[in-house]
Amino acid sequence: MIRVRVLLPPGWSRKMLDERYWLELKDDATLADALAAVRMPRPLAKAFFVSINGTFSSSKEKLNDGDSIAFFPIVTSG
């Protein structure tokens, strides 16, 4: 098993993560597996850039123990 930290968008349920935002996945898990584990629908995931350890990644990207996954909205204003 590997553990990855998942920093979900505001308002998203964190009940599948532990108190420090860690998620356990199988050893050969991909970003798509992590999205499925946190129950993020694919259309919603497409509204965000997703990074692994600060690098924007595809859903086929393999995860490693200790990776950090973060979400950034595609459209922002300022």
WOMOPE-V99170 format. One record per pair of residues at least 6 apart in sequence whose ideal C-beta (glycine too) atoms are under 7 Angstrom apart, sorted by sequence separation. I is the first residue (numbers start at 1). GAP is how many residues later the second one is. D is the distance in Angstrom with one decimal. If there is no record, write none. Layout:
i = [I & I]
gap = [GAP & GAP]
d = [D & D]
This chain:
i = [8 & 17 & 51 & 14 & 16 & 49 & 50 & 25 & 25 & 52 & 35 & 6 & 23 & 52 & 25 & 7 & 23 & 53 & 6 & 23 & 52 & 53 & 5 & 5 & 6 & 52 & 3 & 4 & 31 & 50 & 51 & 3 & 3 & 4 & 16 & 31 & 50 & 51 & 16 & 1 & 2 & 48 & 49 & 1 & 35 & 48 & 1 & 2 & 48 & 49 & 1 & 31 & 47 & 48 & 2 & 32 & 47 & 6 & 31 & 32 & 30 & 34 & 4 & 8 & 30 & 31 & 30 & 6 & 30 & 31 & 30 & 28 & 29 & 34 & 25 & 31 & 9 & 4 & 2 & 7 & 2 & 3 & 7 & 9 & 2 & 3 & 4 & 5 & 6 & 7 & 8 & 5 & 7 & 4]
gap = [6 & 6 & 6 & 7 & 7 & 7 & 7 & 8 & 9 & 9 & 10 & 11 & 11 & 11 & 12 & 14 & 14 & 14 & 15 & 15 & 15 & 15 & 16 & 17 & 17 & 17 & 19 & 19 & 19 & 19 & 19 & 20 & 21 & 21 & 21 & 21 & 21 & 21 & 22 & 23 & 23 & 23 & 23 & 24 & 24 & 24 & 25 & 25 & 25 & 25 & 26 & 26 & 26 & 26 & 27 & 27 & 27 & 28 & 28 & 28 & 29 & 29 & 30 & 30 & 30 & 30 & 31 & 32 & 32 & 32 & 33 & 34 & 34 & 35 & 38 & 38 & 39 & 59 & 61 & 61 & 62 & 62 & 62 & 62 & 63 & 63 & 63 & 63 & 63 & 63 & 63 & 64 & 64 & 65]
d = [6.0 & 5.4 & 6.2 & 6.9 & 6.6 & 5.4 & 6.1 & 5.8 & 6.2 & 5.9 & 5.4 & 5.9 & 6.5 & 6.9 & 6.3 & 6.3 & 5.9 & 5.7 & 5.8 & 6.9 & 5.3 & 5.6 & 5.2 & 5.6 & 5.1 & 5.8 & 4.9 & 5.5 & 6.4 & 6.6 & 5.1 & 6.9 & 5.5 & 6.4 & 6.3 & 6.5 & 5.8 & 6.9 & 5.6 & 5.2 & 5.6 & 4.3 & 4.5 & 6.9 & 6.8 & 6.0 & 6.7 & 5.9 & 5.8 & 6.2 & 6.7 & 5.7 & 6.7 & 6.4 & 6.4 & 4.1 & 6.0 & 6.4 & 5.0 & 6.7 & 6.7 & 6.4 & 6.1 & 6.5 & 5.7 & 4.7 & 6.1 & 6.0 & 5.6 & 6.4 & 6.4 & 6.9 & 5.0 & 5.9 & 6.6 & 6.9 & 6.6 & 5.4 & 6.3 & 7.0 & 6.6 & 6.0 & 6.8 & 4.9 & 4.0 & 6.9 & 4.6 & 4.5 & 4.9 & 4.5 & 6.6 & 6.9 & 7.0 & 5.9]
